[in-house]
Amino acid sequence: MELLEYHAKALKELGHPARLAVYKRLSKAGYQGLPVGSLQKELGIPGSTLSHHLSALMAAGLVKQQRDGRTLFCIAQYDRFDALVAYLQDQCCADEQ
């Protein structure tokens, strides 16, 4: 996927209110992430709907899942988000020079 397409997909997925709420909660959780069940409970999102939103965020590279025994953890991918922000800031005020 080309860099521009990657960033456009990430922005598109974060543009959905539920996905933004999921990513925001996962980013607060830190590098250990959160179990899917806890995320579902905290945000009040039905399991099938949460699964759909997580799939979209994973496809954009913003979230990964890691299994620990029977528990599935969701973890924000900070490096991907940082790259997105850097991409947006890269050209900031470039025309003013």
Secondary structure by P-SEA (a helix, b strand, c coil): ccaaaaaaaaaaaaccaaaaaaaaaaaaaccccccaaaaaaaacccaaaaaaaaaaaaaaccbbbbbcccbbbbbbaaaaaaaaaaaaacccccccc
